[in-house]
Amino acid sequence: MNNLLKGKKGIIFGALNEKSIAWKIAEQAVAQGAQIVLTNTPMAARMGGTQDLAKELNTLFIPADATSVEDLENLVEKSMEFFGGKFDFILHSIGMSPNVRKGRTYDDLDYNFLQKTLDVSAISFHKVMQVARKKDAINDWGSIVALSYVAAQRTLYGYNDMADAKALLESIARSFGYILGREKKIRVNTVSQSPTATTAGSGVMGLDHLMDFAERMSPLGNADALDCANYVITLFSDLTRKVTMQNLFHDGGFASMGMSRRAMKLYSKGLDELVQAEESNIDFKDVSQK
Ligand SMILES: NC(=O)c1ccc[n+]([C@@H]2O[C@H](COP(=O)([O-])OP(=O)(O)OC[C@H]3O[C@@H](n4cnc5c(N)ncnc54)[C@H](O)[C@@H]3O)[C@@H](O)[C@H]2O)c1
């Protein structure tokens, strides 16, 4: 390993189980020489996964609901005690939509659920930074990263109110990135990751097909959780000190594509089948459900 994070300290939100993107980032951060604190909700604490990782990495787990300013204050204070002072990086890897969970479509949203989606998935990022700033917890030239998705810019069938949450998340990164950059040279970015098979990911409608589509569309193929971890490590390292207020696509090229040869081939095959079916008067629905 290159010890890219030697001497650096940081808080990692969102490692629920081995599939979590934050889990891989925590492992890679420690492998690169960082000291970390892991945090997740009290509910996740009861499930035990995050604590198992804390044991594996020989570090501290502090439960915190990222929507609770009180919990975040406690988290930052305890982390500073553990680190013996300020720290250098924060990973926000948190997302949840009750509308998605309960099957409420975008044209029939429950507005209390929408508030919750925005609070958990986006406003919590503001809360984390506001608490850390008020406690002067982050060293100059520190780095803060949140995970996003291309649905913030482009409409993807079934992503629902999480698209609005991601758009807000990316805006918060720019707005707070200006303040923290101006004052302390701290950078704030979002990483827009490929669809990834995790617990949150599996809530997205038709994840398997979405992943297959993204894989076919991306010249480099989908980025997996480990790829994402490696990229985020560079953002926490001193190699990226002037990158801030950006939404950085980490998606194998997907966000710049319109149509690829691999996707076109599949589409053409499906289309030929459809035309043949129409010619022989087979009901469209029979074919589309194949
Ligand atoms: N999986 C994908 O396809 C994909 C693609 C792009 C971006 N992302 C983003 O990556 C991030 C991590 O998701 P993941 O895919 O690793 O799934 P995951 O389910 O493993 O992680 C989501 C985490 O959010 C935590 N969380 C939920 N509510 C919380 C709260 N109130 N306070 C603190 N933590 C809370 C969960 O406990 C969990 O650890 C999310 O922001 C997600 O939107 C995921």
PDBQT file of the ligand as one rigid body, heavy atoms in Angstrom, charges set to zero:
ROOT
HETATM    1  N1  LIG A 301     -25.896   1.452  -4.236  1.00  0.00    +0.000 N 
HETATM    2  C1  LIG A 301     -26.001   2.261  -5.274  1.00  0.00    +0.000 C 
HETATM    3  O1  LIG A 301     -26.417   1.872  -6.389  1.00  0.00    +0.000 OA
HETATM    4  C2  LIG A 301     -25.554   3.684  -5.142  1.00  0.00    +0.000 A 
HETATM    5  C3  LIG A 301     -25.232   4.441  -6.297  1.00  0.00    +0.000 A 
HETATM    6  C4  LIG A 301     -24.859   5.779  -6.151  1.00  0.00    +0.000 A 
HETATM    7  C5  LIG A 301     -24.835   6.349  -4.875  1.00  0.00    +0.000 A 
HETATM    8  N2  LIG A 301     -25.147   5.596  -3.760  1.00  0.00    +0.000 N 
HETATM    9  C6  LIG A 301     -25.120   6.222  -2.448  1.00  0.00    +0.000 C 
HETATM   10  O2  LIG A 301     -24.135   5.629  -1.650  1.00  0.00    +0.000 OA
HETATM   11  C7  LIG A 301     -24.460   5.870  -0.277  1.00  0.00    +0.000 C 
HETATM   12  C8  LIG A 301     -24.288   4.578   0.519  1.00  0.00    +0.000 C 
HETATM   13  O3  LIG A 301     -25.242   3.628   0.144  1.00  0.00    +0.000 OA
HETATM   14  P1  LIG A 301     -24.905   2.089  -0.081  1.00  0.00    +0.000 P 
HETATM   15  O4  LIG A 301     -25.288   1.799  -1.481  1.00  0.00    +0.000 OA
HETATM   16  O5  LIG A 301     -23.541   1.751   0.389  1.00  0.00    +0.000 OA
HETATM   17  O6  LIG A 301     -26.026   1.363   0.814  1.00  0.00    +0.000 OA
HETATM   18  P2  LIG A 301     -26.085   0.947   2.375  1.00  0.00    +0.000 P 
HETATM   19  O7  LIG A 301     -27.496   0.566   2.612  1.00  0.00    +0.000 OA
HETATM   20  O8  LIG A 301     -25.047  -0.047   2.676  1.00  0.00    +0.000 OA
HETATM   21  O9  LIG A 301     -25.731   2.315   3.141  1.00  0.00    +0.000 OA
HETATM   22  C9  LIG A 301     -26.695   3.288   3.498  1.00  0.00    +0.000 C 
HETATM   23  C10 LIG A 301     -26.372   3.699   4.915  1.00  0.00    +0.000 C 
HETATM   24  O10 LIG A 301     -27.163   4.810   5.347  1.00  0.00    +0.000 OA
HETATM   25  C11 LIG A 301     -27.332   4.610   6.745  1.00  0.00    +0.000 C 
HETATM   26  N3  LIG A 301     -28.380   5.487   7.273  1.00  0.00    +0.000 N 
HETATM   27  C12 LIG A 301     -29.710   5.479   6.946  1.00  0.00    +0.000 A 
HETATM   28  N4  LIG A 301     -30.351   6.395   7.679  1.00  0.00    +0.000 NA
HETATM   29  C13 LIG A 301     -29.428   6.995   8.465  1.00  0.00    +0.000 A 
HETATM   30  C14 LIG A 301     -29.485   8.035   9.448  1.00  0.00    +0.000 A 
HETATM   31  N5  LIG A 301     -30.643   8.631   9.764  1.00  0.00    +0.000 N 
HETATM   32  N6  LIG A 301     -28.333   8.379  10.085  1.00  0.00    +0.000 NA
HETATM   33  C15 LIG A 301     -27.153   7.778   9.784  1.00  0.00    +0.000 A 
HETATM   34  N7  LIG A 301     -27.042   6.807   8.855  1.00  0.00    +0.000 NA
HETATM   35  C16 LIG A 301     -28.166   6.425   8.215  1.00  0.00    +0.000 A 
HETATM   36  C17 LIG A 301     -27.676   3.138   6.828  1.00  0.00    +0.000 C 
HETATM   37  O11 LIG A 301     -27.645   2.625   8.154  1.00  0.00    +0.000 OA
HETATM   38  C18 LIG A 301     -26.614   2.557   5.925  1.00  0.00    +0.000 C 
HETATM   39  O12 LIG A 301     -25.420   2.280   6.640  1.00  0.00    +0.000 OA
HETATM   40  C19 LIG A 301     -25.867   6.454  -0.284  1.00  0.00    +0.000 C 
HETATM   41  O13 LIG A 301     -25.793   7.874  -0.223  1.00  0.00    +0.000 OA
HETATM   42  C20 LIG A 301     -26.391   6.031  -1.634  1.00  0.00    +0.000 C 
HETATM   43  O14 LIG A 301     -27.450   6.841  -2.100  1.00  0.00    +0.000 OA
HETATM   44  C21 LIG A 301     -25.490   4.278  -3.882  1.00  0.00    +0.000 A 
ENDROOT
TORSDOF 0
